[in-house]
Amino acid sequence: MNSFPSLNYLVHQSKRIKRPNNTIESFAVNREIKKILFIINKRAGVDYQSKLEKDILVACERNGVAGSAEFTKSRGHATQLAAQAASSGFHEVIAVGGDGTSNEVAQGLLHTGIPMGIIPRGSGNGLARHLGIPLTTADAIAEIFSYNAISMDVFKVNGKLSLNVSGIGFDGHITNLFGVKSTRGLLGYVYLTVKEFLRFREFSAEINASGKRYTREAFIIAIANSSQYGNNARIAPDASVCDGLLNINIMSKVPFYRLDFVYSFFAGTISQSSFCEVIKTSSLQIKTTEPVAYHIDGEPCGTHHSFAIEVIPAALKILIPDPAKRGI
C-alpha cells in the first residue's frame, strides 16, 4: 500500500509520533482516549464548506476524542486511508461523503472489527437514510459520538463490494449517464430519468437464486441490501442489512402514464405492485442475452452480461443511532 502524508490534525492533548514511512501514526500515549479518523470527500454533494473540517475537530475536542481528518485525493484513496487507520490504532473510521465514499471506506474495514460511521454529504445518501442517520451535517457530527456499532451484511457483485443497493438495467443506465453530468441532486436525476425512460427497453435475463431458476423480461433488476436508492426512493421497503439476505426486485417496464407507480417508490409500497416480483436470497447468478448497464451503490460500472452476487453476512461493523429501536 502506498504511503501518504501524516494526519493533518490531532485533537486532545495526545503526543503525535511520526512513523518513518510517513503513514498514519500510532499513538504511544493516552491509549485510553478514543481515536477516530474522519475521511472526507470534498466532491460529495454540492455544498462543501471549508469549515467542515474545523467543525468535526471541534466536536471531537468537545467529546474528549482524539480526532483526525484526511481528504480523499482520488478514486480508491478512501480505501487506503481506512485500511491504514485500522492497522494504526484507530478505534473508528468515519466516512464523510455519499454512498460511494462509504463504499470505499468499508472496503478498507471489512472483517477488521473497526466500526465505520457515516456523516452523509452525498446526493442521495441511501444507506444513511436507511440506518436513520441525520442528514444535516451539523446533526450528524453532533450525534455520531453517541452511536453504537452493529454487525452489518454486505454483498459483492462480480467481486465488487456493495453496501446498499446495486442494480442492472434502467437504473444502471441512468447511473452511467448521471455519473458524467455536472448537475447533480434530485432534480437532475428526475430530469434524466424522464428523458431516458421512453428509449430504454426491457432485457432478457436468466436468474438462478438459491437453486431456483427464473427467466424474465426485466426493465430493472434491483439487488437491495437496504431499503432505498436514496432520497427516500424505496426499492425494497422490507430489506434488512442484518438478515443475511438480499431483496431482489425484478421490475417490468411501467406505462408512462402510471404516475401512481412513481408515488409507490416514496410511499414504501412498491413491492405490492403488479409490475414487481421480489425474491429473497443469499446468492444468485444473472445472465443476460446482451450486455446491460449496471451500478454498484450508485456508482457507474459500465455494462456486463453475467453477474455473480453473494452476501457476506455480518462483515462490517457500522455505527448507528439507537440500534435497539430500529428495524434495520
C-alpha positions as MATLAB code, in Angstrom:
seq = 'MNSFPSLNYLVHQSKRIKRPNNTIESFAVNREIKKILFIINKRAGVDYQSKLEKDILVACERNGVAGSAEFTKSRGHATQLAAQAASSGFHEVIAVGGDGTSNEVAQGLLHTGIPMGIIPRGSGNGLARHLGIPLTTADAIAEIFSYNAISMDVFKVNGKLSLNVSGIGFDGHITNLFGVKSTRGLLGYVYLTVKEFLRFREFSAEINASGKRYTREAFIIAIANSSQYGNNARIAPDASVCDGLLNINIMSKVPFYRLDFVYSFFAGTISQSSFCEVIKTSSLQIKTTEPVAYHIDGEPCGTHHSFAIEVIPAALKILIPDPAKRGI';
ca = [
       0.000    0.000    0.000;
       1.305    3.446   -0.875;
       2.053    5.789    1.999;
       0.539    9.248    2.281;
       1.170   12.380    4.359;
       0.658   12.074    8.113;
      -2.646   13.221    9.568;
      -3.432   16.920    9.493;
      -4.791   17.271   12.986;
      -4.912   15.536   16.323;
      -7.398   16.763   18.882;
      -6.864   16.260   22.614;
      -3.511   16.562   24.282;
      -2.017   13.327   22.925;
       1.574   13.115   21.775;
       1.974   12.798   17.996;
       4.546   10.312   16.764;
       5.599   10.387   13.135;
       6.351    6.976   11.732;
       9.392    6.513    9.454;
       7.294    5.712    6.384;
       5.160    8.841    6.900;
       1.890    6.929    7.105;
      -0.879    7.292    9.675;
       0.831    7.399   13.040;
       0.112    5.168   16.010;
      -0.290    6.763   19.425;
       2.138    5.941   22.224;
       0.398    7.857   24.998;
      -3.163    8.304   26.228;
      -4.129    4.910   24.807;
      -7.417    5.088   26.705;
      -8.517    8.023   24.509;
     -10.781    7.008   21.627;
      -9.088    7.741   18.298;
     -11.268    8.458   15.269;
     -10.275    9.121   11.661;
     -12.659   11.179    9.505;
     -12.207   10.525    5.773;
     -13.673   13.481    3.881;
     -14.682   13.540    0.207;
     -14.846   17.215   -0.766;
     -16.510   16.312   -4.060;
     -19.526   14.626   -2.479;
     -22.723   16.669   -2.625;
     -22.870   20.208   -3.928;
     -22.107   22.483   -0.979;
     -18.713   21.679    0.507;
     -17.611   24.319    3.013;
     -14.081   24.710    4.292;
     -15.291   24.951    7.882;
     -16.453   21.314    7.792;
     -13.061   20.022    8.927;
     -12.935   22.536   11.774;
     -16.477   21.670   12.869;
     -15.579   17.977   13.031;
     -12.421   18.508   15.037;
     -14.054   20.960   17.444;
     -16.777   18.352   18.056;
     -14.073   15.761   18.747;
     -12.467   18.002   21.332;
     -15.830   18.675   22.948;
     -16.418   14.917   23.262;
     -12.939   14.054   24.548;
     -11.943   12.211   21.396;
      -8.612   12.199   19.542;
      -9.877   13.093   16.090;
      -8.003   13.377   12.809;
      -9.148   14.276    9.299;
      -7.909   13.271    5.868;
      -9.227   14.287    2.458;
      -9.553   11.824   -0.396;
      -7.417   12.611   -3.411;
      -8.560   10.071   -5.975;
     -10.765    7.039   -6.513;
      -9.742    4.289   -4.110;
      -7.864    6.624   -1.762;
     -10.533    6.307    0.952;
      -9.966    2.536    0.992;
      -6.236    3.032    1.547;
      -6.824    5.548    4.334;
      -9.340    3.285    6.089;
      -7.114    0.211    5.878;
      -4.151    2.098    7.303;
      -6.314    3.515   10.094;
      -7.470    0.000   11.014;
      -3.867   -1.142   11.403;
      -2.677    2.008   13.199;
      -4.660    2.037   16.399;
      -7.771    3.952   15.401;
     -10.979    2.843   17.087;
     -13.441    4.149   14.479;
     -13.351    5.473   10.917;
     -15.990    7.908    9.682;
     -16.904    8.318    6.006;
     -17.807   11.938    5.253;
     -19.447   11.857    1.835;
     -22.037    9.924   -0.133;
     -22.739    6.233   -0.678;
     -19.667    5.922   -2.902;
     -17.404    7.258   -0.159;
     -18.967    4.888    2.374;
     -18.365    2.000   -0.010;
     -14.666    2.830   -0.371;
     -14.150    3.234    3.377;
     -15.941   -0.065    4.020;
     -13.589   -1.856    1.623;
     -10.735   -0.947    3.920;
     -12.552   -2.049    7.084;
     -14.182   -5.370    6.170;
     -13.559   -8.110    8.748;
     -11.317   -5.801   10.848;
     -13.860   -5.203   13.616;
     -13.210   -1.439   13.360;
     -16.606    0.317   13.135;
     -17.443    2.659   10.274;
     -19.619    5.714   10.797;
     -21.262    7.954    8.217;
     -21.668   11.715    8.004;
     -23.846   11.874    4.875;
     -22.983   14.508    2.291;
     -23.962   12.824   -0.973;
     -26.779   13.486   -3.417;
     -28.931   10.531   -2.313;
     -27.497    9.119    0.941;
     -29.466    5.885    0.638;
     -27.622    3.870    3.272;
     -27.568    6.719    5.794;
     -31.316    7.209    5.376;
     -31.964    3.503    5.890;
     -29.868    3.476    9.061;
     -31.625    6.538   10.488;
     -28.541    8.760   10.449;
     -29.296   12.518   10.476;
     -28.955   14.101    7.050;
     -27.911   17.567    8.172;
     -24.159   17.750    8.611;
     -24.302   19.559   11.947;
     -26.650   16.981   13.484;
     -24.692   14.047   12.073;
     -21.446   15.411   13.544;
     -23.025   16.150   16.918;
     -24.664   12.742   17.299;
     -22.058   10.363   15.911;
     -20.150   10.163   19.203;
     -23.141    8.505   20.900;
     -23.756    5.845   18.241;
     -23.437    2.104   18.845;
     -21.910   -0.468   16.493;
     -23.817   -3.351   14.945;
     -22.684   -6.070   12.538;
     -23.956   -5.398    9.021;
     -24.193   -7.631    5.969;
     -22.549   -6.608    2.710;
     -22.588   -8.249   -0.706;
     -20.491   -8.487   -3.824;
     -21.399   -8.177   -7.497;
     -18.774   -9.781   -9.713;
     -16.308   -9.369   -6.870;
     -17.105   -5.679   -6.253;
     -18.345   -4.639   -2.827;
     -21.848   -3.248   -2.343;
     -23.329   -1.994    0.916;
     -26.655   -0.554   -0.138;
     -28.429   -1.119   -3.465;
     -26.976   -2.194   -6.781;
     -28.902   -2.625   -9.996;
     -28.940   -3.977  -13.524;
     -30.889   -2.348  -16.335;
     -32.511    1.066  -16.425;
     -31.152    2.212  -13.059;
     -27.662    1.198  -14.166;
     -28.174    3.051  -17.452;
     -29.240    6.227  -15.636;
     -26.364    5.941  -13.170;
     -23.860    5.604  -16.001;
     -25.256    8.738  -17.634;
     -25.728   10.650  -14.375;
     -22.145    9.985  -13.386;
     -20.843   12.213  -16.195;
     -23.330   15.028  -15.644;
     -22.157   18.238  -13.977;
     -25.580   18.903  -12.414;
     -26.431   16.521   -9.580;
     -29.142   16.274   -6.954;
     -32.733   15.067   -7.069;
     -33.963   17.430   -9.801;
     -31.116   16.499  -12.140;
     -31.781   12.817  -11.523;
     -35.518   13.154  -12.191;
     -34.945   15.088  -15.419;
     -32.526   12.485  -16.768;
     -34.805    9.612  -15.747;
     -37.815   11.038  -17.561;
     -35.748   11.803  -20.654;
     -34.312    8.286  -20.928;
     -37.381    6.329  -19.860;
     -39.065    6.098  -23.269;
     -35.979    4.892  -25.135;
     -34.765    2.184  -22.761;
     -36.102   -1.329  -23.491;
     -36.605   -4.383  -21.329;
     -33.886   -7.040  -21.468;
     -33.969  -10.839  -21.186;
     -32.425  -12.377  -18.087;
     -31.885  -15.863  -16.688;
     -31.805  -15.786  -12.897;
     -30.615  -18.565  -10.593;
     -31.474  -17.696   -6.987;
     -30.751  -20.273   -4.270;
     -31.211  -23.115   -6.739;
     -34.425  -21.788   -8.308;
     -34.343  -20.681  -11.933;
     -36.315  -17.817  -13.467;
     -36.458  -16.433  -16.992;
     -37.717  -12.874  -17.085;
     -38.045   -9.808  -19.281;
     -36.918   -7.029  -16.986;
     -36.592   -3.262  -17.029;
     -34.662   -3.212  -13.747;
     -33.239   -5.925  -11.530;
     -32.504   -4.206   -8.229;
     -30.274   -6.004   -5.716;
     -31.035   -4.490   -2.336;
     -29.280   -4.919    0.986;
     -31.001   -1.847    2.425;
     -34.363   -0.370    1.583;
     -33.640    2.516   -0.761;
     -31.598    4.055   -3.545;
     -31.595    7.421   -1.787;
     -33.832   10.473   -1.462;
     -36.367    8.081    0.148;
     -36.953    6.209   -3.129;
     -37.507    2.807   -1.518;
     -36.929   -0.033   -3.933;
     -37.079   -2.711   -1.200;
     -39.102   -1.412    1.772;
     -38.749   -4.663    3.730;
     -34.985   -5.077    3.270;
     -32.701   -5.532    6.273;
     -28.916   -5.163    6.457;
     -28.761   -7.790    9.207;
     -30.761  -10.784    7.932;
     -28.202  -12.450    5.647;
     -30.488  -11.974    2.633;
     -30.825   -9.714   -0.388;
     -34.125   -8.414   -1.722;
     -34.144   -8.866   -5.491;
     -36.786   -6.671   -7.117;
     -37.443   -7.657  -10.736;
     -39.356   -4.832  -12.366;
     -41.049   -4.801  -15.735;
     -41.453   -1.585  -17.701;
     -44.292    0.530  -16.396;
     -46.564    2.523  -18.726;
     -45.511    6.142  -18.687;
     -48.942    7.301  -17.545;
     -48.790    5.210  -14.340;
     -47.710    8.039  -12.057;
     -49.020    6.052   -9.092;
     -46.094    3.680   -9.568;
     -43.637    6.541   -9.111;
     -45.504    7.501   -5.950;
     -45.159    3.932   -4.631;
     -41.362    4.362   -4.511;
     -41.706    7.097   -1.928;
     -44.741    5.626   -0.158;
     -42.937    2.352    0.561;
     -45.485    0.239   -1.321;
     -43.563   -0.629   -4.482;
     -43.214   -4.320   -3.586;
     -47.020   -4.613   -3.736;
     -47.121   -3.527   -7.388;
     -48.041   -5.966  -10.134;
     -45.006   -4.643  -12.044;
     -42.628   -6.033   -9.406;
     -41.538   -9.500   -8.363;
     -39.490   -9.763   -5.168;
     -37.155  -12.654   -4.381;
     -35.192  -13.022   -1.153;
     -31.929  -14.917   -1.444;
     -28.363  -15.043   -0.135;
     -26.786  -15.610   -3.550;
     -27.754  -15.507   -7.199;
     -26.423  -15.557  -10.724;
     -27.874  -13.484  -13.532;
     -27.144  -13.855  -17.222;
     -28.464  -11.520  -19.896;
     -28.638  -12.072  -23.636;
     -26.674   -8.890  -24.280;
     -24.506   -6.573  -22.137;
     -26.649   -4.480  -19.796;
     -25.715   -1.382  -17.809;
     -25.295   -1.773  -14.061;
     -24.261    0.177  -10.985;
     -22.956   -0.602   -7.502;
     -24.176    1.659   -4.698;
     -24.948    4.354   -7.233;
     -21.512    4.241   -8.857;
     -21.467    3.539  -12.623;
     -19.899    0.231  -13.663;
     -20.427    0.110  -17.434;
     -22.112   -2.961  -18.914;
     -21.882   -6.738  -18.500;
     -23.833   -9.864  -19.442;
     -23.080  -12.094  -16.443;
     -23.441  -11.261  -12.749;
     -22.414  -13.345   -9.734;
     -23.873  -11.970   -6.499;
     -23.349  -13.197   -2.932;
     -24.000  -11.949    0.600;
     -21.190  -11.742    3.145;
     -23.042  -11.797    6.480;
     -22.005   -9.518    9.374;
     -18.812   -8.476    7.576;
     -18.837   -4.800    8.572;
     -19.233   -3.015   11.874;
     -21.415    0.067   11.354;
     -22.232    2.880   13.781;
     -25.922    3.756   14.024;
     -28.248    5.645   16.382;
     -30.489    3.621   18.715;
     -29.944    0.134   17.213;
     -32.478   -1.430   19.590;
     -35.223    0.887   18.343;
     -34.749    0.399   14.605;
     -35.787   -2.426   12.326;
     -32.779   -2.370   10.083;
];
